[in-house]
Amino acid sequence: MITGAHIMIQSRDDQADKAFLTDVLKLNSVDAGHGFLIFGLPPAEIAVHKSEHNDLHELYFMCDDIDAFVAEMKKRRITASEPIKRSWGTESDVTLPGGGKIGVYQPDHPRPAQPPSAKETALEVTETAAEKDEKRAKRKARKLKKAKKQKKISKEAAKKGAKADAPAVATVKAAAKPEAEKRAKRKKKRAKLAKRRKRAST
């Protein structure tokens, strides 16, 4: 639903403050047209405080080491108040070149997990689709491998069966040979007997 946040800083010297965000805080920016720069920010968070008035919104930057941050600002001759320990973190106020002030603090409070960006979500979906394709390919490869293995087993079984049948066939042939010889002898014997009877009758 929410894809980001856009923060507006009202300044009497916008060019000086843009230079501060660019050169000092090292924020990336894009030219939205006619030199109007929009700066990118690290992950952000929002909190709602009870108040007697509405429409009072404040901007705070966060850092890992407030003492090092203040020392860097002083080195660049940028006014930053001495860090003050609060219940939620250690705070300093930085005076921008345009005259406005922005709070910077080192948080001690828990920080929420950042929602994934649209790009990360798209990447996750792409990776999930790729994983599904990979799984399908693996299943197909396993089936093919199993089919090849089964075919090989069937061929080996057929070969073994043929070898096992060979002695039996030879035995049948060997058993059939004497029987054929006996029939041939009987036939020959009957032929001789028939000749003798013919001679006797003449």
C-alpha positions as CSV (number, residue, x, y, z in Angstrom):
1,M,0.0,0.0,0.0
2,I,2.7,2.5,1.1
3,T,5.8,2.4,-1.1
4,G,7.8,5.2,0.6
5,A,7.8,8.6,2.1
6,H,8.6,12.1,0.7
7,I,9.8,14.7,3.2
8,M,9.8,18.4,2.4
9,I,12.2,20.9,4.1
10,Q,11.1,24.5,3.8
11,S,14.3,26.7,3.6
12,R,15.2,30.4,3.1
13,D,18.3,29.2,1.2
14,D,17.4,26.1,-0.6
15,Q,20.5,25.9,-2.7
16,A,22.8,26.0,0.4
17,D,20.7,23.3,2.1
18,K,20.8,21.1,-1.1
19,A,24.6,21.5,-1.1
20,F,24.6,20.4,2.6
21,L,22.6,17.3,1.8
22,T,24.8,16.5,-1.2
23,D,28.3,17.4,0.1
24,V,28.1,16.8,3.8
25,L,25.5,14.1,4.3
26,K,26.5,12.4,1.0
27,L,22.9,11.7,0.0
28,N,22.2,10.6,-3.6
29,S,19.7,12.7,-5.6
30,V,17.9,12.9,-8.9
31,D,17.0,16.1,-10.8
32,A,13.2,16.2,-11.1
33,G,13.5,19.1,-13.5
34,H,14.8,22.7,-13.5
35,G,17.4,21.8,-10.9
36,F,14.8,20.6,-8.3
37,L,16.7,17.8,-6.5
38,I,15.0,14.9,-4.8
39,F,17.2,13.1,-2.3
40,G,17.3,9.4,-1.5
41,L,17.2,8.4,2.2
42,P,18.2,5.3,4.2
43,P,15.4,3.2,5.6
44,A,13.0,5.4,7.6
45,E,10.4,5.0,10.3
46,I,7.5,7.0,11.6
47,A,6.0,7.5,15.1
48,V,2.9,9.2,16.4
49,H,3.2,11.3,19.6
50,K,0.3,12.6,21.7
51,S,0.1,16.4,21.4
52,E,-2.3,19.2,22.0
53,H,-1.9,20.3,18.4
54,N,-2.1,18.7,15.0
55,D,0.0,19.3,11.9
56,L,3.2,19.7,14.0
57,H,5.6,17.3,12.2
58,E,9.3,17.0,13.0
59,L,12.2,15.5,11.0
60,Y,15.0,13.6,12.7
61,F,18.0,11.9,11.0
62,M,19.5,8.9,12.8
63,C,23.1,7.8,13.1
64,D,25.1,5.0,14.6
65,D,27.5,7.2,16.5
66,I,26.3,10.7,17.6
67,D,29.6,11.8,19.0
68,A,31.4,11.0,15.8
69,F,28.7,12.8,13.8
70,V,28.9,16.0,15.9
71,A,32.7,16.0,15.7
72,E,32.4,15.7,11.9
73,M,30.0,18.6,11.7
74,K,32.3,20.8,13.8
75,K,35.2,19.9,11.6
76,R,33.1,21.2,8.6
77,R,32.2,24.3,10.6
78,I,28.5,23.4,10.8
79,T,26.8,24.2,14.1
80,A,25.7,21.1,16.0
81,S,24.6,21.2,19.7
82,E,26.3,19.0,22.2
83,P,24.7,15.5,22.4
84,I,22.0,15.2,25.1
85,K,21.0,11.8,26.4
86,R,17.2,11.2,26.2
87,S,15.1,8.2,27.2
88,W,14.9,7.2,23.5
89,G,18.4,8.0,22.4
90,T,21.2,10.7,22.3
91,E,20.2,13.8,20.4
92,S,21.9,16.8,18.7
93,D,20.4,19.7,16.8
94,V,22.1,20.6,13.5
95,T,21.7,24.1,12.1
96,L,21.4,24.0,8.3
97,P,23.2,26.6,6.1
98,G,19.7,28.0,5.3
99,G,19.1,28.7,9.0
100,G,16.7,25.8,9.8
101,K,17.4,23.1,12.3
102,I,17.2,19.3,12.0
103,G,17.5,16.9,14.9
104,V,20.0,14.0,14.6
105,Y,20.1,11.2,17.2
106,Q,21.6,7.8,18.0
107,P,18.6,5.6,18.8
108,D,18.3,3.5,21.9
109,H,14.7,2.4,21.2
110,P,13.9,-0.8,19.2
111,R,13.6,-0.3,15.5
112,P,11.0,-1.9,13.2
113,A,11.9,-4.3,10.5
114,Q,11.8,-2.6,7.1
115,P,9.2,-3.8,4.6
116,P,10.7,-5.1,1.3
117,S,10.9,-2.7,-1.5
118,A,9.0,-3.2,-4.8
119,K,12.3,-4.3,-6.4
120,E,13.1,-6.8,-3.7
121,T,9.5,-8.2,-3.8
122,A,9.8,-8.6,-7.6
123,L,13.2,-10.2,-7.2
124,E,11.7,-12.6,-4.5
125,V,8.9,-13.5,-6.9
126,T,11.4,-14.1,-9.7
127,E,13.6,-16.2,-7.5
128,T,10.5,-18.2,-6.4
129,A,9.5,-18.8,-10.0
130,A,13.1,-19.8,-10.8
131,E,13.1,-22.2,-7.8
132,K,9.9,-23.8,-9.1
133,D,11.3,-24.2,-12.6
134,E,14.4,-25.7,-11.1
135,K,12.4,-28.2,-9.0
136,R,10.4,-29.2,-12.0
137,A,13.6,-29.7,-14.0
138,K,15.0,-31.9,-11.2
139,R,11.9,-34.0,-11.0
140,K,11.9,-34.5,-14.8
141,A,15.6,-35.5,-14.6
142,R,14.9,-37.9,-11.8
143,K,12.1,-39.6,-13.8
144,L,14.2,-39.8,-16.9
145,K,17.1,-41.3,-14.9
146,K,14.7,-43.8,-13.3
147,A,13.3,-44.8,-16.7
148,K,16.8,-45.3,-18.1
149,K,17.7,-47.4,-15.1
150,Q,14.6,-49.5,-15.4
151,K,15.2,-50.0,-19.1
152,K,18.8,-51.1,-18.3
153,I,17.6,-53.6,-15.7
154,S,15.0,-55.0,-18.2
155,K,17.7,-55.5,-20.8
156,E,20.0,-57.2,-18.3
157,A,17.2,-59.5,-17.2
158,A,16.4,-60.4,-20.8
159,K,20.0,-61.2,-21.4
160,K,20.2,-63.4,-18.3
161,G,16.9,-65.0,-19.3
162,A,18.3,-65.8,-22.7
163,K,21.4,-67.3,-21.2
164,A,19.4,-69.3,-18.7
165,D,17.2,-70.6,-21.5
166,A,20.1,-71.6,-23.7
167,P,21.0,-74.9,-21.8
168,A,17.3,-75.9,-21.8
169,V,17.1,-75.4,-25.5
170,A,20.3,-77.4,-26.0
171,T,18.9,-80.1,-23.8
172,V,15.7,-80.2,-25.9
173,K,17.7,-80.4,-29.1
174,A,19.9,-83.1,-27.7
175,A,16.9,-85.1,-26.5
176,A,15.2,-84.6,-29.9
177,K,18.2,-85.8,-31.9
178,P,18.2,-89.5,-30.8
179,E,14.5,-89.7,-31.3
180,A,14.9,-88.5,-34.9
181,E,17.7,-91.0,-35.5
182,K,15.4,-93.8,-34.2
183,R,12.6,-92.8,-36.5
184,A,15.0,-92.7,-39.4
185,K,16.3,-96.2,-38.6
186,R,12.8,-97.6,-38.3
187,K,11.9,-96.0,-41.6
188,K,15.0,-97.5,-43.2
189,K,14.2,-100.9,-41.6
190,R,10.6,-100.8,-43.0
191,A,11.9,-99.9,-46.4
192,K,14.3,-103.0,-46.4
193,L,11.5,-105.2,-45.2
194,A,9.2,-104.0,-48.0
195,K,11.9,-104.8,-50.6
196,R,12.4,-108.3,-49.2
197,R,8.6,-109.0,-49.4
198,K,8.5,-107.8,-53.0
199,R,11.4,-110.0,-54.0
200,A,9.8,-113.0,-52.3
201,S,6.5,-112.5,-54.1
202,T,8.2,-112.5,-57.5
